[in-house]
Amino acid sequence: MAAAPLAKGKAASAQKDREGVVAVVQDEATLDAIRGALRDMRLDDRLDFETTLDGALQRLREGAGPRALVLDLSDSTAPIAEISAARNTGGSEFQIIAIGAVNDVALFRDLLSAGANDYLVKPVARDALGAALVKRTMTAEGAGGEELGQVIAFLGSRGGVGTTTTAVSCAWLLAEKRQERTVLLDLDLHFGTVALHLDTDPGNGLCEALEQPSRIDSLFIERSMIKVSDRLGILAAEAGISETLMVDAGAIDVLLYELRRKFSWVIVDLPRGVMPTQRVVLGAANRVVLLCERSLAGLRDTIRLQALLREHAPQAQIMLLEGACGDRGGVGKPEFEKAVGRSLDGILPYDTKSTAAAANIGKPLPEAAPRSPVVREIEKLTNTMAGPAAAPKRRLFGLMRA
């Protein structure tokens, strides 16, 4: 965890050395237009071609990479998530020019808010593309005009490692202790337990939103969300076991964007099952908290999930925690860390008494058992994600003093 500032410093220094343009496009005509625009504007940038966004972002992670990205979103099911991933990886000085087939003002604004510097509609005019490529100084904030909230995805390598308990606890601490607007999104639509942890009825708004993305807007979210408090809301579902949901991956993209506009923190309880929506969530995540189990099966699945995250969440900071699941294993901590190729960022103590009591009364663990050793570790996790909490003001002779 302490290595984050150092990594950030290295990324910043690498950005200064960036030059050239990388294009992720689907057709030769658009690629020719980019070549022509560079010639017309007399830009000395080298043009490289990548078949996927992941390949382009890999160039950035390797150090000295391109200063600009031209990204074709024509066939993308999650354009906002892809722009967010590029912005999170490239930083504020990285230039992102999106290209698409849809001439839609709402989409244009959404992409700019997500971090794009410009959006051009096919067929792309060389002069417009050239003008976009010379706008080198625009930042993500300058492009969009609004700051979007952070997306934190919680994922367990095995069942029963405390993924939902940890996600709910972090969300509650952010909302109630830090007084920041927070939403909990439970994407286990059939068996999710976020609503149970908070003693609420999940409702059916989330299923409707994911099956009908055209209905998603701020008003629809306001009506569908269950308000736990003034600063904490949840979006969950309890679909029938025999009900097959036709979830549109693009709906998750739109939903996450709308939630990020309204909330400082979007906490996602992400089920382990491979879903079409999983890649979208991971692509939009600022951080992924991976809870693991030190068993042979847990080791295997932690390694597999790390590979998944490297592919689909290259922009995200990964935090690896040992879940609060007791001794289920047999794999020692040094052997486990050696096999996964990194040290654990934390260990959640096994406190079944406090956890069970909190679940039975429908309260988050930090509220039901604030002195539990598990809560102390979750508070450390929250502080790592959000930074140290502000010191409380002291009272002196009845007056507030900083």
Helices and strands as residue ranges (DSSP letters): H 4-16, E 21-24, H 28-40, E 47-49, H 53-61, E 68-72, H 79-90, E 95-100, H 105-114, E 118-121, H 126-133, H 140-144, E 150-156, H 163-172, I 173-177, E 182-186, H 194-197, H 205-211, G 213-215, H 218-224, E 226-227, E 232-235, H 249-262, E 265-269, H 278-284, E 287-292, H 296-312, E 317-322, H 333-340, E 346-347, H 352-361, H 365-368, H 373-386, E 394-396, E 399-401
